[in-house]
Amino acid sequence: MIPAPEALAAALADRYRIERQLGVGGMATVYLAEDLKHDRHVAIKVLKPELAAVLGAERFVQEIKTTAALSHPHILPLFDSGQAGGFLYYVMPYIQGETIRDKLNRETQFGIEESIQIATEVADALDYAHRHGVIHRDIKPENILLHDGRPMVADFGIALAVSAAAGGRMTETGLSLGTPHYMSPEQATAEKEITARSDVYSIASVLYEMLAGQPPHLGGSAQQIIMKIIAEPVAMVTQFRKTVPPHVAAALATALEKLPADRFASAAEFRDALRNPAFATTHGIGFAAGTSGVGTQGLRRRYYVALAVAAVASVAALAGWFRPEPAPEVSRHSLFLPDSQGLSTANGTLVAISPDGRTIAYVTGNAPTTQLLVRSLDELRPRVLSGSEGAINPSFSPDGKRIAFITIREPRAVKVMPVAGGPAVTLTDSLVDLGGLAWGDDGYIYYDGKLEGDGVARIRENGGAPPEIASRPDSGESYHFLPSALPDGRGFLFTIRRSGSESDIGVMDARTGTKRVLARGFVGRYSPSGHLLVVTDDGTLFATPMDLEKLELKGEAVPMAEGLLVRGNQRVDLVISRSGSALYTAGATASGARELIWIDRTGGKTAVDPSYSASLAGRPQISPDGGSVAVAIGTVGARQVWVKQLDAGPASRVSDLGAFPTWYPDGRRIAFSTGRSLFQVPADGSTPATEIVGEEEAFAPTISSDGRWIVYAKRGDIWAIRPGEDSLPRRIVNDAGQQTLPALSPDGKWLAYSSDETGSWHVIVRPFPETATAKRQVSVRVGYAPLWSRSGRELFFVTPDSLYVADVSTGAAFRSGIPKPLFSVTGLPVSVFLFDVSPDARRFLLVRYVGSAPGENADELVLVQNFAAELKAKSPR
């Protein structure tokens, strides 16, 4: 906060109390002040001393009164003006909003309809002022404020008042009226007579930038820009944005003609042309001898005049109107997350940011008991979004008022609910997978689907229609996932998974329905700065300039950040708001960097073998004798089963494909799931694996103590089979909701499993194999992932915040004591649901990221405000 000069504050003390400086422009410094008489906030613009020194103060005050009479919905009125203590000032309403320049700095381009609406309303204001004899002379993005979506034109007539008060002495100020990019050719050549057609040229230049992402002419200096305005034609706006309607492009072509006589005669004509789909022009845009009416001698005359103007403007290029706007300040913040509301370890994307960058949402709780938290950046703590239980992959709607997500629990669904709170509406619960979700501004929500080939699916944001196929994998591609919608319905980015761990970033062209590969990487996002952001497998973020119109990369990749967290299955939490802010999680990359840890009954942690790390996935299981552990290593579709000797000892691969390894009671064999069936393999890997149950989608097997029964989960139910005795498996638990992660007691008489039949996850115990005869809930509040002690006298399970133990007896009848917490699992940087207990039940085996300090979460939620500005600076387009 910059205080006002004491002399200024004292000079205005009887009328205004100045609070702070709001900004600095080419001619004036702006202050926020309280109008003491009317008890309201106002903005006071104080002309710079070097300008005031050469102006005739009385003449300036007299000239500015002309504009005070203007009254129009899109003109910022003039409250007051005058001279006090040697300061020249004028007073306007204080508008809480942003300028078009602010928004362009964030978003680069506006929506087409929004741009046209703004331009027509500004043109309406200009027409009103022109009919009252006032020419603005300085229309530019900085002088158009956006208040509740409506444009308000500021500084009306100020340039005229300054010019009139200065007389012929403007060169003494070192300033020039008008901003180079938006100057009309007659302003650039210092014509004495400036008409309404000059303002038409300027507002057309602003509209051109809102649509194209750049003004009509660019240059490295004020002189270069002025020369281009005078001599070079303007490229049709459709060269930068093909979706601009023909009549709008034609209206811009006419408004940007070099000769004033070739432009619209009034701002009203320009406004009407923008609204008229039938408008067309035969004019060639820009200067051309024989078509614009300007001959060679006229061009030479303007050229030399422009050189003289440019020479006078050289000082202004540094300190006046020609000085470029300061880049928005880039700031980084590590967001505090309460221990009880930390980031989830669920297998999905975990964060979202609203389009305006002012609200974040993230997933908390361990799967499947996740939920969404929403936090406004002006609040210290997040709030729970009731109704979002089981949510992952959040994404805000384009207006920021709703949020979509996928539910983990079967049947997996795409749901939408208000950010402010309210019921969640299911859009579809058919063939939904967990690999990401994105809400586009084309009316569709894109998500990882199982429709024909395991590609990306989409569904209308208001439901009412079945899902559609948005992309299909080609030969050599395993599947598509992690979609990210592009602006203006241009298409979407997605990750192409290939064999092994190779991944590419692809883009789907919404106009042609064709896709192409853009870059190698795990996750791709589009930034409003005009860059493709890609995170690689080592957690490095790269930025490459991207042509959104052609869907092509236009430069070299530049590293922007390191240390982004890459979790299992290529999950990277990175989102970019339309306002240009970035939100991501940082931490030790999970890909190929996990280790085993012991946690004792008091919560103390010890690394099993500091020299051993791998891309460990899923639950480790300790051998019956406690001397080895079976683990799955790799990513989805490419996991292998390994056996490692405990603690410090070698590891060996026993199967090239498999997950959820489970020991047979004799310790000689290991059963595992491939996702399509169950297999078994010798623990020493001496012979290849053989199929034991040909059940598609069977997983998480558990084996009875006599080795006869195999119990497993499949599609939300619990199944069992006796290989060699039963011809077919039988379903032994078929309750409402989902039942998963079965665990047989050591004596083989009782089955524990996780169930969400009641709407919350609980640990249920039934007699085995006659499960229908009794049913007992062990957990009180919530519970998941039960495991028996080897003695059969304790049953362990987890909640979102603690690991619990219940004393049990498993004789003729099952009895359970009240569960007691052993230690907190909050903040653990792994999924604590996937654990095993040692034979003596004194400690527990889990997986964590390499480099995590004991008891410390390796993840960090990082917010980078105005990240788009940093991208533009480090990776120019």
Residue, then its C-alpha position, 0 to 999 in steps of 0.5 A: m500500500i503506497p500512501a498519498p503525498e502529504a501535500l496532496a492529502a493536506a490540500l484535499a483534506d476538507r473534501y476528501r480523505i485519501e486512503r491509498q494509491l490505486g495505480v499510476g498511468g501515463m498522465a496521472t496517479v490514481y488514489l482511492a479516497e473517501d468523499l467526506k460530504h457524500d460518504r462514499h468512495v471515489a477515485i481521484k486522478v491527480l495529473k503528474p507534476e511535469l504535466a501540470a507545470v505546463l498546463g494552464a490550470e484554469r483552462f484545464v478546469q474549464e475544458i473538463k467541465t464540458t465532459a461533466a455533463l455527459s450521462h450514459p450507462h456506459i460512461l464513468p461520470l465526472f464528479d468533481s475537478g479542480q486545482a488544490g495546492g498546485f495539484l490538478y485533479y479530477v474525481m470519478p466513482y470508484i468502481q470495484g472491478e477490472t479493466i479490459r487490460d486486466k482481463l486480457n493479461r489473464e486470458t489473452q482472448f475474450g469469448i466472441e459474444e462477450s467481445i461483441q457485446i462489450a464493443t457495441e456497448v462502448a460504441d453506443a457510449l461513444d456515439y452518445a458523447h460524439r453527438h454531444g461534441v466530445i471525442h474521447r481520443d484515448i480509447k484503450p483497454e486500460n480506460i474501459l472498466l468491467h463492472d458486473g460484466r458491463p463496460m464503463v468508459a473512463d477518462f472521457g474528454i480528459a485527453l481533449a482537456v489536456s490538449a486544449a489547456a496545453g495549447g501548442r506546448m504538449t511537447e514540453t511534457g514529454l507525453s503524447l496523447g493516445t496510446p500507440h497500439y490504439m491510435s488512429p492513423e490521423q492521431a499518429t500523424a499529428e493531424k489537427e482535426i480529430t473526428a469521431r472516426s478516430d474513436v471508431y478506429s480505437i474501439a475497433s483496435v480494442l475489439y480486434e485484440m479481444l478477439a485475436g489476442q493481440p492489437p492490430h499492429l505490434g512493434g518493438s518500439a513506439q516508433q515502429i508501431i506508429m509507422k505500421i499504423i500509417a503504412e502497413p495493412v491490418a491482417m484480417v482478424t480471422q487469420f488469428r481466430k477463424t470462428v469470428p463471424p464474417h460480418v464482425a470481421a467485415a465491420l472491423a475491416t471497415a473500422l480499421e481503414k487508414l483513411p477516416a473517410d473510408r471508415f464508419a461515419s459514426a460509432a453508431e454505424f460501427r455498433d449496428a454493423l457488429r449486430n448485423p449478420a448481413f453486413a459485408t464490405t468490399h473495402g480492402i483493409g489497410f493502406a493500398a495506393g489506388t484503393s484507399g485514395v492515398g497516392t505515393q506523395g501522400l504516403r511520403r508526407r505521412y511517413y516524414v510527419a510520423l518520423a517527427v512525431a515518433a522522435v518527439a515520442s521517444v521520451a514518452a516511450l519510456a515514461g509516458w503513454f507509450r510505457p508498457e503496462p507493468a506485468p502482473e505480479v506473480s506470487r506463490h503460496s503454500l496453502f495450509l491444509p488442516d491435519s483433519q482435512g489434508l489431501s486425499t491419496a485416492n487414485g484420481t485428480l485431487v484439485a480444481i480452481s474456479p475460472d476466476g482463480r478465487t476459489i479452490a476445491y480439493v479431495t480429502g479423505n482416503a478412498p473410498t471415503t473421500q469428499l470435496l472441500v471448497r475454500s475461497l482464497d479470502e477464507l482461512r479454512p475450507r468447508v465441506l461440500s455435503g453430498s460429495e462423498g466418494a468424490i474424485n476428479p473435481s472440475f468447476s463449471p465455466d461460470g464457477k457456480r457448479i462443480a462436477f466430479i466422479t464417484i469412486r464407489e460402484p457404480r461409478a458416476v459423473k455428478v454435478m452439484p452447486v458450489a454453494g451447496g445443494p443436492a448432487v445430480t447424477l448425469t451418468d453412471s454407465l461405463v465411467d472410469l477414474g482417469g480424470l474429468a474436465w468441464g468445457d465451455d462448449g456445454y460438455i463434460y469430458y471424462d475417462g469412459k469405457l465406451e468402445g475402446d477405453g477412450v474419452a467420453r463426454i456428456r451434456e452438462n445438464g444431462g438428458a442425453p446418453p454419453e458420447i464417444a469423444s476419442r478412441p485409441d488407435s493401434g499401438e495405444s492402450y487407452h486415453f484418459l486425463p482429458s482437459a478442455l480447450p477454450d471456445g469449444r476448440g477441442f480437448l487435450f488428453t493423455i495417450r497411454r502406450s505400452g509400458s510407461e510411455s505416454d503422449i499428450g494428444v489433442m482432439d480437434a472439435r471441428t474436424g474430429t481428428k487427433r494429433v500428438l503434441a508432446r511426450g509427457f504424463v499430463g497436458r494442460y492449456s494455459p490462457s497465456g497461449h501455452l501448452l503445459v506438460v508434466t513429465d514423469d520426473g515431475t518437471l513442468f514445461a511450457t511451449p507456445m501453442d497456436l490454439e487456432k491451428l492446434e500446433l506448437k510454435g516454439e521450444a519447451v521451456p522448463m517452468a517448475e520442478g517437484l510437481l507430485v506424480r502419483g501412481n497411475q500418472r496422476v498429476d494435480l495441475v490446474i490453470s484458471r482462466s484468470g491465469s493462476a495455477l494450482y498444483t501439488a508438489g512433493a516426492t514423485a511417486s513414479g519409481a520412488r516408493e519404499l516400505i516402512w514399518i509403523d508400530r502400534t504407537g505410530g512410530k515409523t521406521a524404513v524397512d530397507p533404505s536401499y530399496s525403492a521401486s514403483l510399489a503399488g497396492r497392498p504389500q503382503i507379508s509371508p506366513d513366516g514373516g521373512s518376505v513380502a510380496v509386492a506389486i510394482g509398476t503402473v496400471g496394465a504393466r504391474q509385476v509381482w515381486v518378492k523381497q526378503l525382509d528387512a534388508g535383502p534381495a528382491s526377485r520378480v516372480s510374475d511379469l503381470g499381476a497385482f494384489p499378491t496374496w500368500y498361500p498358507d504354506g508360503r510356497r505359492i502366491a495368488f494374484s489378480t491380473g484384472r481379468s482372472l486370478f493366477q498363482v505362481p511359485a514364490d520363488g518364480s521357478t515356473p510360470a504362473t497358471e490360471i486358477v480362476g477365470e473370472e474377469e475383474a476378479f481382484a483382492p483374493t484371500i485364501s483360507s488357512d487350509g488352502r482350499w478356498i479362494v475368496y475375492a471381490k468382483r463388481g461390488d460383490i464377494w465371491a468364493i470358489r474351491p479350485g479343483e472341487d467347484s466347477l463354478p464360483r458362487r456369490i457369497v455376499n450380494d448386499a446393496g452397495q459395494q462389498t470389497l477387500p475380503a479377509l478370512s480369519p485364521d481359523g477359516k470360520w469368519l469373513a470380514y470385508s468392507s461394505d457401503e450398504t448403509g451409505s458409509w463404509h463399515v467393516i462387516v463380519r459374517p460366518f464362512p462359508e455360510t455367510a447368509t446365517a449371520k451378519r455383524q458390523v464391527s466398526v462404529r463410525v466408519g471403517y475400511a480394509p479389515l485385516w485379522s491378526r495371525s492369532g485371530r484375536e484382533l481385527f484391524f481396520v482404518t478410518p480416514d483419520s486412524l488405524y483401529v483395532a477391535d478385540v474379537s473372539t472367533g469360536a462358535a460365535f463371533r464377538s467383538g469389543i469396542p474398536k480403539p484407535l491405535f495411531s493417527v493416519t492423518g498426513l501419511p503420504v500413502s494409502v493406509f488402506l493398503f497395509d499388512v500386519s506382522p505375524d506378531a501383530r506388533r507393527f504394520l507394513l505400508v508404502r510411502y514416497v521416498g524422502s518422506a520424513p517420518g510422520e510428515n506428508a510429502d505433498e504440498l498444495v501450491l498456488v501461483q497467482n498470475f502464473a500466465a504472466e510468468l509464462k509470457a515472460k519466460s516463454p514468449r509466443 
